[in-house]
Amino acid sequence: MAKYNITEKKEKEAAYRSLVSPRLMDEMQERIMNIIVMQKKYRDKDYSAKSLAEDLGTNTRYISAVVNVRFHMNYTSFVNKYRIEEAMSILVDKRYQDLRMEQVSDMVGFSNRQSFYASFYKIMGMTPRDYRIQHLTQHPAMKSGTKRPYHKKSE
C-alpha cells in the first residue's frame, strides 16, 4: 500500500488564453511593447498593470492574458526584465561606475535595493555588484582611474 498518493500534475489550459482573440492579442502586444519599452515606462516605480490597462483602455485581466501568452511571464517579471537589461548596461558603463547600487536600482525603476537584487539574481544568477566586478575584470581598461591601453611607438 502506497504511503503517499502522488499523481502527475496535469497541464491545464488557462481560461484567460481564450479571453483575447489572436488579432487583438497581436495589437495589444504591440501597444504594450510601445508603452513599456519604447516609452520606457518600466523606469516608473508606480507604473502598474492597472496603469497600463488604463492607458490602453482595457482591464488588467486582458493585460495579464497578453503578457502571459505572448511573453511567457507575469507583468512584474516582464517589467523587471527590461529594468535588469538597462541596469546591466549602466553597471558596465564607465560613465556610471561611481554610482551606488541604490542609485542604479532607482534609475531603472525599482522601489528598493532588495527587489533590485532579487530580480537581478533571478535573471542573471549573480548579484549586480558581482556582475559589475566580473565585467570590469574582463575589461581592465574600464577600471576606475585607468585609461584605455595605448602604446606609443618609441622613435
Rosetta blueprint (number, residue, H / E / L):
1 M L
2 A L
3 K L
4 Y L
5 N L
6 I L
7 T L
8 E L
9 K L
10 K L
11 E L
12 K L
13 E L
14 A L
15 A H
16 Y H
17 R H
18 S H
19 L L
20 V L
21 S L
22 P H
23 R H
24 L H
25 M H
26 D H
27 E H
28 M H
29 Q H
30 E H
31 R H
32 I H
33 M H
34 N H
35 I H
36 I H
37 V H
38 M H
39 Q L
40 K L
41 K H
42 Y H
43 R H
44 D L
45 K L
46 D L
47 Y L
48 S L
49 A H
50 K H
51 S H
52 L H
53 A H
54 E H
55 D H
56 L H
57 G L
58 T L
59 N L
60 T H
61 R H
62 Y H
63 I H
64 S H
65 A H
66 V H
67 V H
68 N H
69 V H
70 R H
71 F H
72 H L
73 M L
74 N L
75 Y H
76 T H
77 S H
78 F H
79 V H
80 N H
81 K H
82 Y H
83 R H
84 I H
85 E H
86 E H
87 A H
88 M H
89 S H
90 I H
91 L H
92 V H
93 D L
94 K H
95 R H
96 Y H
97 Q L
98 D L
99 L L
100 R L
101 M H
102 E H
103 Q H
104 V H
105 S H
106 D H
107 M H
108 V H
109 G L
110 F L
111 S L
112 N L
113 R H
114 Q H
115 S H
116 F H
117 Y H
118 A H
119 S H
120 F H
121 Y H
122 K H
123 I H
124 M H
125 G L
126 M L
127 T L
128 P H
129 R H
130 D H
131 Y H
132 R H
133 I H
134 Q H
135 H H
136 L H
137 T H
138 Q H
139 H L
140 P H
141 A H
142 M H
143 K L
144 S L
145 G L
146 T L
147 K L
148 R L
149 P L
150 Y L
151 H L
152 K L
153 K L
154 S L
155 E L
